[in-house]
């Protein structure tokens, strides 16, 4: 045990003497958290709309005002020419064209129906789908209001009573996307510290030649790996706590569940991430090689983890492959504990998966490391 403590002391001294590593450990993750929480969002706002109103009636004006007042659309241009509005789409000055044909109000009054056209820039399919959904919701609300105002036909159920709908959103009542993103981004940040820096730390010993001096000492290899894992485990848990504080104070992320459970599972997960970095470091000879291989695996893990898109939306083979993705397990645990107040019983499947993963990865890293001079 004393041997491990001496190695831990040596690692902390080495980390804090390296001035280039300190910003990577403390400053960059916090900046990434603040920036990514605002940038990594699927909420679509300020959709620029070019309006072609060929009717110029009271009802067409009311419909346009509904789009402008929705908070999602910005009436950027108003034209009488369809081709001019399409030019705005081509040059990316507008994201959508709302064209209201002539006699729109007259058709509503006489025939009780009317048509209009929406053209959306669908290069970004996700944004186009949301813009279409927002538009349909606004038009449906406008249509319902026209029915009530003009024809006095309230929406009723079979018993002749007006239908009243009370909506309730659990766990995220205001549909704030930051609440959904912060736990996932925190997982990504502690993974960077665990996988990247721990792997590069051991490879750096190879590059500067100190690993040869350590190899000729009577230190066992499990002492060496344990001494290298624990400092980054402590630093990453500190980063996790600091990130949770920022998320709670500045982004109003609720912490409903147990913090002891979050940090306990976090420690298991970090053994996986750090062990993975150590495993990579036993297979390479330079920090550059370690960084590239870590980046390769990390990109796959993060993109398939459910951080940005739902895992359930993936094809069946992708969901099956995600069973070996430790990032997906920890993101799921973080969201369940912090936002839903889940207890250990609710997350035990993910917990035991991470525990087995940690044992396997650390064992393989220990077996791969060759303590030779």
NORVENDA-V751588 format. One line per field, one symbol per residue. psi: psi as a letter, one per 40 degrees, with the letter a starting at -180 (. if undefined). burial: b if it has 9 or more other C-alpha atoms within 8 Angstrom, else e. A space follows every 10 residues. Layout:
psi->???
burial->???
//
This chain:
psi->dddddddddd dddddedgdd dddddddddd dddddddddg iehhifhhhh hghedfiddd dddddddded edihgdihie hddddddddd efdieihhhh iifddddddd efiiiihhhh hfdgdddddd dddddddddd dddddddddd efgihiadee ihhhhhihhi dgdefhdddd dddddddddd dddddddddd dddddddeed dddddeiehi dddddddddd dddddddddd dddddddddd efhigdahdd dddddddddd dddddddddd deeieidddd dddddddddd dddeeeddih deeiiddddd deefhddddd ddddddddde fiadddeddd dddddddddd ddddddddhh gi.
burial->eeebbebbee bbeebbeeee bbbbbbbbbb eebeebbeee beebeebbbb bbbbbeeeeb bebbebbbee ebbbbeebbe ebeebbebbe eeebbbbbbb beebbebbee eeebebeeeb beeeeebbbb bbebbeebbe ebeeebbbee eeeeebeeee eeeeeeeeee ebeeeebbbb bbbbbbbbbb bbbbbbbbbb ebbbbbeeee bbbebeeebe bebbbbbbbb bbbebbbebb eebbebbbee bebebbbbee bbbebbbbbb bbbbbbbbbb bbebbbbebb bebbbeeeee bbbbbbbbee beeeeeebbe ebeebbbbbb bebbbbbbbb bbbeeebeeb bebbbebbee bbebbbebee eee
//
